[in-house]
Amino acid sequence: MRLISAHRGGDIVDGERAGDRYRRAIALGVDYVEFDVRRSTDGVCVICHDPDLTQQLHSEAMTLDELLEVTAGRVGLHLDLKEAGYEALVVDTVLEACPVEKLVITGADSVVRAVKERFPQVRAGLSLGEELTGAAPWVKARVRLGELFPRRRVAWSHADFVAVHRRLAQLNVLRYCESAGLPAWVWTVDEEPEIARFLADSRVTTLITDRPEVALRLRKG
């Protein structure tokens, strides 16, 4: 059975607070809720997708401790670490409230390696599909090549799986994962035909989506 991770972010959307969105996702019956963790300048870990809003929304953003009060023990936690340097702080905090088998980390190469070296028992996945807007053409070509053929990056980071953008997944990455015996999570899949297609793909272990209600309906059907 394909697993489903509800991609909710932590920012306030249309006046709706993150806690309410997480509670609704849990009530739907998702396997994981996904959240982005960043650290403010005063050292508070907050749930925030947009780096430009970390400080602006500090007084309103959901903190990591608040999120754990809502989610821990009720659903799997898919923690997407957006920045390096405080992996141990975040993972230690989460493990105080969440059993290790309920926790999954995704992030860039250095983040995944840091997690695996300090917490080898925690599952960690290498994120593929970096945002490259404004990057030089040669940089884009180098990064995309490393994503399409990620063997060296997976080995260096000690990743347990890859979390790949849906467009890259359809090119070469799922083929690579199948040949390497590596689990593949695919993000962020929101169009119903794509949700159905990836749910039916045996190479995909987990689907990350902003529309968990659609994914759950299709999985049940």
N, C-alpha and C positions, 0 to 999 in steps of 0.2 A: 504494500500500500504506500502510495506517495504521501509524504508528510507535508503539512502546510504551516508556513510561518507568516503571521500577519504583520506586514510592514506598516507600522503606524507612525514612526517618528515621535518626537516629543514636543514639537512646536505647536502652538495654539493655531488651530485651523478653523476659520469661520466662527470664531468665538467658542469653539468646543475645546475643552481641556483634555490633555493627554490621558489623564486617569480615566475619564469616561470612555474614551476610545478603547483603552486596554481592557476595561471591564466588559465592554460589549464583545470584543474579540474573544475573550475567555469564555463568555456565555455562549458564543457560537460553537465552541468546541474545537478551536484551533490547537495544533500541536505545540506551536511556539508563538510568542510575541517578540517581534524584533524592535530593538531600540538603539539609538545612537547616543553614545556617551562622550561628552566633552568636559573639560575642566575649566572653570572660570579663573580669573586672575587671583582671586582670594582662596583658591584651592577647593572650591565646592564642585563636586561632580554633578552635572546636570544632564537631563535628557533633551538633546537639541540636535536637529539635523543640520541646520544652517549655521556655519561658523560665524557669519556676520551677526547672528542674533544672540550668540552666547551671552554677551554682556548686556545687550539691550533688554533681553528678557529675563535677566537673572532673577529679578524679584518675582517674576511670574512663572518661570520655567519649573517643571517638575524636577526635583532632585532625585538622585539615584536611590537614596534611602526611602523616599516617598514611593517610588516605583516598586521597590521591593515589598513594601507594605501591601500594595495592591496585587502583586503578581506571584510572589514567592510561594511555592508549594501548590499553586493552582494550575500552573502551565509551564511548559519548557521556556527557558529564557534564551533568546538569541541576541547576544550583545555584539553590536558592531562598533568596534573601537576606531574612531576616526583619526586619532592622534597618538603618536608614540610618546613614551616617557613616563607614563603613570599606569602601565598595565597592571603591576602588582597591587597597587592601591585599589583599583577597580575590582580585580578578580578576588582579592581577599575580602572586600566588602560584600560582594555577591555571594561568595561561598559561605559566609556567616549565616545567610538566610536561605540558601538554595542548595540542595544536594548536587554533587558534581555531575551526576548522570542527567540532570535537568538543565545543565548549562552548556551553551555552545558559543564560541567566540569567532567572529570574522574580522578581518582587517588586512592591512598591507603586509608585505614580506617581513619587515622588521618587527611589527607588532606581533605577528603570529610566532615568529621565532622567539621573541621575548617571553611570550606566554608559555610556549612549549618547554623552554629551558627552565622556567621557574615552576610551572605547573604541568608536568608531563601527563597528568591524569585528566586534564581538561581538554575536550575536543576543540580544535581550532582549525578554521578554514581560511585559505588564501583567497582574497577578493580579487576578481579579474573584471576589468571594465572601467578602468580609471577615467575620470573626467579630464579631457585634454583640450578643452576650449582655450584658444589663444596660444597653445604650444606650437613651437616651430615644427614644420613638416617632418624634419629628420627625427625629432623627438617622438612625434606621433608614430612614425613608422617603427622605431625601435621598441617603443612600449607595446604597440599592438602585436608585433612579432613575438615578443616575450609572453604575451597573453594567449596567443593562438597556439604556441608551443611552450607550455609552462613547465616542462619537466625539471629544468634546473632550478627554477624559482620554488617549486614544490619541495624539492630535495633540500635546498638551502634553508627554507623556512620551517621544515619539519611538519608541514601542514598535514592534517588528517583527511582533508577534503578540499574542494575548491567551491567557491561561491561566485558564479559567473553571470555576467549580464546576458540577458536573453538573446541579444543579437550575436554576441560572440559564441554563445552556446550552439547556435544553429550553424556556425561555420566549421570549427574544428575541435573545440574544446570537449564536447561530449564524446566525440570519437576517441580523443586522447584518454579521457577518464575511463572509458570502457576498456581500452587496451591496457591501462595501468592498474585496473581494479580499484579506482579511486572514486569515492562517492562525489556526486555533483549536486549542488544546490543552484537553482536558477532564479535570478532576480531581474527587475521587478516586473512581474508578468500580470497585466491588468486587463487585456482584451480577452473576451470569452473564448474566441477560437484558439488563441495561443494558450490560454489556461488549459483548455481541453487537450490540446496537442502535447503539452509538456507533462500533464498528468498521465497521459497514455504512454509516455516514453520511458521504457524500462531503465534507461541510463540515468534518469533524474530521480534522486532520492527525496528531495525537498523542494517545494515551490514557495517562493517569497512573493507576496502579492498585497496590494492595497485593497483588494476585493475578496477577502476571505470567505464571505458569504457565497459568492459565486463559485469559488474553488471547492468549498465544502459540498455545495449542491451537486456539482459535476462529479466529484469523487464518490459521493453516495450513489449517484445514478449509474 
